[in-house]
Amino acid sequence: EVRFTPIAYDPEGDSITTTYSGWMTTNAYTTTYTDAGEYIVTITVSDGEQESFQHVQVTVVNVNRAPVFIN
């Protein structure tokens, strides 16, 4: 599982919202074998007037799949 827990604050004390775009559109994603590769997730925080963002690179490595019987 890939999970982001960003820590952000607004200097004026306004409440902020966090959004995710790119490979992930929420803060958590359970990977599968076919997800192996490199991805970019953009995390954006906003107080409704101003916003800041950060690009995060995620690398998903191959996982070991269970053996399969062939008839």
N, C-alpha and C positions, 0 to 999 in steps of 0.2 A: 504494500500500500504506500502511496505517496501522499503525504499530508503536510500542508502548510499552516503555520500558526504565526502570522506576521505580527510584529509589535510596532504599532504606530500611534502617534498622538497628534492633536492639533494644538499649536502654540497658544491659541486664543481660548482653548477649552471647549470648542464646538465638538459635537458628536461627529464621528466619521463612519463612512461605509467602506467596505472592502469588496472589490470585485476581481474576478480572475478571467483571463482570456488567453487564447492560444490553445495549446494542447489540453488544458484543463479549464473548466468553467465554474468549478466549485473548489473548495479548499482541500478536498480529498478525492482520491481515485485509486481503485484497486486494479493493479496491472494484470495482464494476462500474458501468455507466451508470445502472442503476436504483437505485443507492444514494444518489443526490444528495439532500441534505437535512442537517438538524442532528440530532445524536444525543448521548446522555449515556452515558458508560462509567464505571462505578464500579470503582476499583482499591482492593482491600482487602489489607492486610498483617496477619499474625497470628503470634504466638509460641506459639499453642495455648491461651493464657490470656487475653490482651488483644489487641485489634485496633484498627487505625486505618484510615480510608478517605478517599478523595478522589474527588469527582465531576469528570470531565473532559468538556468539551464538544468534540465533533468535528464539523466542517463539511466535508461532501463536496460539491464543486462538480461541475457537469456536465463531462463530458469530450467531446472531439470524436470522434464515431464516423465510421468509414470510409463513403464513399458506397456505395450499393447499386444494382445494376442492376434495372430493372423490365422484365419481358418483356411 
